[in-house]
Every structure is written in structure tokens, then in C-alpha cells.
């Protein structure tokens, strides 16, 4: 290459006018090459997996058991049929939370559903919070649902990532599975089927900044616990199984309200939300208490520290369980 970075030009080997047979050969070669490109392009489009939001879903009824099948008596009978608690039950929870709120910090919302009796109580159910790492439950549920739509199973690599994401709260694994689920748009499509109407996925790669409510987190837990969920029995058992094997240092939050010796299914989230003294501390899951299966969600923000937020979330979880236990009489 000559000085100045300009590449020298050479005249083509054949610079004069083409003979008739040369023109014919050139045109024929061009047509063949163009046809080959079209064939390869069509083949590539067919072989590329469709994005989750472009994949056609089967009707919801086709993914649920027939009406004659056994259905666990949970209060949330399906993602589109939410029957939350009465004013009396909500007032009982508010009273149980009063000491926690009076001596606590930040903002907090909580909810609990007794899967055996259908009793439920919610405080601040529609208040929005950033999810932090509890979104990882939604990411996996969305991915499992998308694979059901295409009659496929998670790959061995995806299963390894799912275990890392749920059991060890690996952000790297979450990044990959968030991408596999179609990021925010893909999760949003799945959430429509899962019944999550108050959850807005974070932009781009920022899955931790997804906003959600306690109401929606109870819906998500019901999707994992109810046989009338869009998720298959295998998908539900798989995800709850991972949630029952979280790392010991992450086994806090709603597990504080579980009966000792039982194995809660839990996922916690923690995030300094904008400053070192404004923490998001969340905990969701399924626990056993008094011989009943309870779905519990506690969300909080504006906590002055991680430890303070964890203590308040655990106190709120215990209060929520006591309120629903009182409702059983």
C-alpha cells in the first residue's frame, strides 16, 4: 500500500467492450450466483429460531388440564382469575404488620396465600418495586413456558445456567437466560400468559430494574404451585426444586416464617437502588407453616442498608404468616 494509506488502483484485466459470448457467459454466471444467494437466505431464515414474541402460542385451554382433573384448592385459580382476600383479611395483615412498619424503615408491601384453604391477605399489593434478583424466577418461568410453546426442553447448558441463576443467584447466568428468553419483550409476552399484568421488564440488559408488585409476585408463585397454571407439572416441579436448594447464605427472607426442619422454596433479591443507603430487599417463595403450604411475597425499598432491609423483610414475613394463621381460626 503506498504512502498516505490510499490503495493503488489497477485497470481490470479486460477493460474493452465484451464480445457477445462473453456477455452471455457473464449474465448466466450472475443469474446462477443470485439464485444461490436467494436459496441460502431462505434456508437461513427457516433454520433460525424465532424470537419468543414472534412465536405463536397455543390457546391457553390447550395447556391446562381438563376440567375433570384434580385441581389443588388454591385461591388463585388461574392467571386470569385472581380472587384476592377480603377486606377483613387485609385488615388483619395490616394490623400484624403495624409494629414492623412503626419500627422499620423504607417502604414495604407483603402478601400471603394459604394454598390449602384459599385464605389470602395483601398489604400494599399494587405498589411498584424494582425486582432485583427475584426477577430470576420470572426469567426461568418465561423460558420454560416458551419451550412448552415450541414443544422443546431446555438444553443441558440452559439447565446448568438455570441452577446457577436460582440456587446461587448468578448474574452471569441470568444475563444469558434473559437473552435466551428474548430480554424484556420476550418475558413480557410470557408474562401475559402467566397473568402478570403489573410487571414491566427492565430495558435492554437491565433485568434487575424490572418493576413489579406483590399482587403479581403472588400470581407468579401461584403459577409455580397450582395445577391450573400455564406451566406444566414438570416445569413447576423443576423450578420449585431449584428454589428449594438455594445457597445457605441466601436462605433468608420468607424462610424466617417457615416451620423449622422444612425446606422452603425461596428466591431473594437485593440491590443498592441508586445509592448505598437506598436498598431494595425482596423475598418470595413457598413455605410450610401449620401443615399448610403458603405462598409469601415481601417487597421493600428505600432501606438504609442490606442488613436492615433483610431484618424488616423477615419480620414482615412472620407477621404475614401469623395473620393468615389467625384467619384459619
C-alpha positions in Angstrom: 0.0 0.0 0.0 1.5 3.4 -1.0 2.2 6.2 1.4 -0.9 8.1 2.6 -3.0 5.0 3.1 -4.5 5.1 -0.3 -4.7 1.8 -2.0 -3.4 1.9 -5.7 -5.9 1.2 -8.4 -5.3 -1.1 -11.4 -7.3 -1.4 -14.6 -9.4 -4.6 -14.9 -7.8 -7.3 -16.9 -10.5 -6.8 -19.6 -11.1 -3.1 -20.0 -12.5 -3.1 -23.5 -16.1 -3.9 -24.7 -17.3 -7.5 -24.2 -17.9 -9.9 -27.1 -21.5 -11.4 -27.4 -20.5 -14.8 -26.0 -18.6 -13.1 -23.1 -21.8 -11.1 -22.3 -23.9 -14.2 -22.3 -21.4 -16.1 -20.0 -21.3 -13.2 -17.6 -25.1 -12.8 -17.4 -25.6 -16.6 -16.9 -23.0 -16.6 -14.1 -24.6 -13.7 -12.4 -28.1 -15.3 -12.5 -26.7 -18.6 -11.0 -24.9 -16.7 -8.2 -28.0 -14.7 -7.4 -30.2 -17.8 -7.3 -27.8 -19.4 -4.9 -27.9 -16.4 -2.6 -31.7 -16.5 -2.5 -31.8 -20.2 -1.7 -29.3 -19.8 1.1 -31.2 -16.8 2.5 -34.5 -18.7 2.6 -32.7 -21.7 4.2 -31.1 -19.5 6.8 -34.5 -17.8 7.8 -36.1 -21.2 8.2 -33.3 -22.6 10.3 -33.1 -19.6 12.7 -35.2 -19.9 15.9 -38.0 -17.4 16.1 -37.9 -14.8 18.8 -40.2 -15.6 21.7 -42.5 -12.7 20.9 -42.9 -13.9 17.3 -43.7 -17.5 18.2 -47.3 -18.4 18.0 -48.8 -19.6 21.3 -51.4 -22.4 21.5 -54.6 -21.5 23.2 -54.4 -21.3 26.9 -57.0 -24.0 27.3 -54.8 -26.4 25.4 -52.1 -26.1 28.1 -54.3 -26.6 31.1 -55.8 -29.9 32.4 -59.3 -30.9 31.5 -62.0 -29.6 34.0 -62.5 -33.1 35.3 -58.9 -33.4 36.5 -57.8 -33.0 40.1 -57.1 -29.3 41.0 -55.3 -28.2 44.1 -57.7 -25.9 46.1 -55.6 -22.7 45.8 -57.2 -19.2 46.0 -55.6 -18.1 42.7 -57.4 -20.4 40.4 -55.6 -19.2 37.3 -53.6 -16.3 36.0 -56.7 -14.6 34.6 -58.9 -15.3 37.6 -57.4 -13.7 40.6 -59.5 -13.7 43.8 -57.6 -11.9 46.5 -58.6 -11.7 50.1 -61.5 -9.9 51.8 -61.2 -6.5 53.5 -61.2 -8.3 56.8 -58.2 -10.5 56.0 -56.3 -7.5 54.6 -57.1 -5.6 57.8 -55.7 -8.5 59.8 -52.5 -8.4 57.9 -52.2 -4.6 58.2 -52.6 -4.9 62.0 -50.0 -7.7 62.2 -47.6 -5.5 60.1 -48.2 -2.3 62.2 -45.3 -3.0 64.6 -42.9 -3.8 61.8 -43.8 -0.7 59.9 -43.7 1.5 63.0 -40.2 0.5 63.9 -39.0 -0.1 60.4 -37.6 2.0 57.6 -38.3 2.4 53.9 -41.4 1.2 52.2 -42.8 -2.3 52.3 -45.6 -4.4 50.8 -46.5 -8.0 51.7 -48.9 -10.8 50.7 -49.6 -14.4 51.6 -51.9 -17.1 50.2 -52.8 -20.3 52.0 -52.9 -22.8 49.2 -54.9 -25.3 51.3 -57.8 -23.1 52.4 -57.8 -20.3 49.9 -57.4 -17.6 52.5 -55.3 -14.7 51.4 -54.2 -11.3 52.8 -52.4 -8.5 51.0 -50.9 -5.2 52.1 -49.8 -2.6 49.5 -50.4 -5.2 46.8 -50.4 -2.7 43.9 -47.3 -0.7 45.0 -44.4 -0.9 42.5 -40.9 -2.0 43.4 -37.8 -2.9 41.5 -37.4 -6.7 41.4 -33.6 -7.0 41.8 -32.8 -10.8 41.7 -36.3 -12.1 42.3 -36.9 -11.5 38.6 -34.8 -14.6 38.0 -37.8 -16.7 39.0 -39.8 -14.9 36.3 -37.0 -15.3 33.7 -36.9 -19.1 34.2 -40.7 -19.4 34.2 -40.9 -17.4 31.0 -38.2 -19.5 29.4 -39.9 -22.8 30.5 -43.2 -21.5 29.1 -41.6 -20.5 25.8 -40.1 -24.0 25.5 -43.5 -25.5 26.1 -44.9 -23.5 23.2 -42.3 -25.0 20.9 -42.5 -28.5 22.4 -38.8 -28.3 23.4 -36.8 -28.9 26.5 -34.2 -26.7 28.0 -30.7 -27.6 26.7 -28.2 -29.1 29.1 -26.4 -25.7 29.1 -29.6 -23.9 29.9 -30.3 -26.2 32.7 -26.8 -25.6 34.2 -27.4 -21.9 33.8 -30.8 -22.1 35.5 -29.3 -23.9 38.5 -26.6 -21.2 38.8 -29.2 -18.4 38.4 -31.7 -19.7 41.0 -29.5 -21.6 43.5 -26.5 -19.2 43.5 -28.2 -16.1 42.1 -25.6 -15.9 39.4 -26.0 -12.6 37.4 -23.9 -14.0 34.6 -26.3 -17.0 34.2 -29.2 -14.6 34.4 -27.7 -12.5 31.6 -27.6 -15.5 29.3 -31.1 -16.8 30.1 -32.6 -13.2 29.9 -31.2 -13.1 26.3 -32.5 -16.6 25.6 -36.0 -15.6 26.7 -35.9 -12.6 24.4 -35.0 -10.0 27.0 -37.8 -7.7 28.2 -40.1 -8.2 25.1 -39.9 -12.0 25.3 -40.5 -12.0 29.1 -43.4 -9.6 28.6 -45.1 -11.9 26.2 -44.7 -14.9 28.5 -46.0 -12.8 31.5 -49.2 -12.1 29.6 -49.9 -15.9 29.7 -48.7 -16.2 33.3 -51.1 -13.4 34.3 -48.5 -10.8 35.4 -50.2 -7.6 34.4 -48.3 -5.3 36.8 -44.8 -6.3 35.9 -42.8 -4.1 33.5 -39.5 -5.8 32.3 -36.3 -3.7 32.5 -34.9 -2.1 29.4 -32.2 -3.9 27.5 -29.9 -5.9 29.8 -31.2 -4.3 33.0 -33.4 -7.2 34.2 -32.9 -6.2 37.8 -34.7 -2.9 37.2 -37.9 -4.7 36.2 -40.8 -3.2 38.2 -43.4 -5.4 39.9 -46.0 -5.7 42.6 -46.8 -8.1 45.5 -50.0 -8.9 43.6 -48.0 -10.0 40.6 -45.5 -12.0 42.6 -48.4 -13.9 44.2 -49.6 -14.7 40.8 -46.2 -15.9 39.7 -45.9 -18.1 42.8 -49.4 -19.5 42.0 -48.1 -20.3 38.5 -45.5 -22.4 40.2 -47.8 -24.0 42.8 -51.2 -24.6 41.1 -52.1 -27.4 38.7 -54.2 -24.8 36.7 -51.1 -22.9 35.8 -50.0 -22.5 32.1 -46.8 -24.1 33.3 -46.7 -27.9 33.0 -46.3 -30.1 36.1 -42.7 -30.8 35.1 -41.9 -27.1 34.7 -43.4 -26.3 38.0 -41.6 -29.1 39.9 -38.3 -28.2 38.2 -38.3 -24.6 39.1 -39.6 -25.1 42.7 -36.9 -27.8 43.1 -34.2 -25.3 42.3 -35.7 -22.8 44.7 -35.6 -25.4 47.4 -31.8 -25.7 47.0 -30.6 -22.1 47.2 -27.2 -21.4 48.7 -27.2 -21.3 52.5 -26.2 -17.6 52.6 -29.3 -16.7 50.5 -31.7 -18.8 52.5 -33.3 -15.8 54.3 -36.3 -13.6 53.9 -39.6 -15.5 53.8 -37.9 -18.6 55.1 -37.8 -16.9 58.6 -41.5 -17.7 58.8 -41.2 -21.4 57.8 -41.6 -24.2 60.2 -38.0 -25.4 61.3 -36.9 -28.5 59.6 -38.9 -27.8 56.4 -37.4 -26.9 53.1 -38.8 -23.6 51.7 -38.7 -22.7 48.0 -37.3 -19.2 48.0 -35.7 -16.5 45.9 -34.4 -13.3 47.4 -33.3 -10.0 45.7 -31.1 -7.2 47.0 -29.9 -4.1 45.2 -28.5 -0.7 46.2 -31.0 1.2 44.2 -29.4 4.5 43.2 -27.3 5.0 46.3 -25.5 3.0 49.1 -28.3 4.0 51.5 -31.3 3.1 49.4 -31.6 -0.7 49.2 -34.2 -2.9 47.5 -34.7 -6.0 49.6 -37.2 -8.6 48.3 -38.1 -12.2 49.1 -40.7 -14.5 47.5 -41.4 -18.2 47.8 -43.4 -21.1 49.1 -43.1 -22.2 52.7 -44.8 -24.7 55.1 -46.5 -23.5 58.3 -49.0 -25.2 60.4 -49.3 -28.1 58.0 -50.3 -25.7 55.2 -48.4 -24.6 52.0 -48.2 -20.8 52.0 -47.2 -18.5 49.1 -45.4 -15.5 50.5 -44.1 -12.3 48.9 -42.5 -9.3 50.7 -41.1 -6.4 48.7 -39.3 -3.3 50.1 -37.2 -0.4 49.0 -35.5 2.7 50.4 -33.8 0.6 53.1 -30.8 2.2 54.7 -28.7 -0.9 54.5 -28.9 -4.5 53.3 -29.0 -6.0 56.8 -31.7 -3.6 58.0 -33.8 -4.4 55.0 -33.4 -8.2 55.5 -34.4 -7.9 59.1 -37.5 -5.9 58.2 -38.5 -8.3 55.4 -38.2 -11.3 57.7 -40.3 -9.6 60.4 -42.9 -8.8 57.7 -42.9 -12.4 56.5 -43.5 -13.7 60.1 -46.3 -11.1 60.5 -48.0 -12.2 57.2 -47.9 -15.8 58.3 -49.4 -15.0 61.7 -52.2 -13.1 60.1 -53.2 -15.9 57.7 -52.8 -18.5 60.5 -55.3 -16.4 62.6 -57.7 -16.4 59.6 -57.8 -20.2 59.8 -59.1 -19.9 63.3 
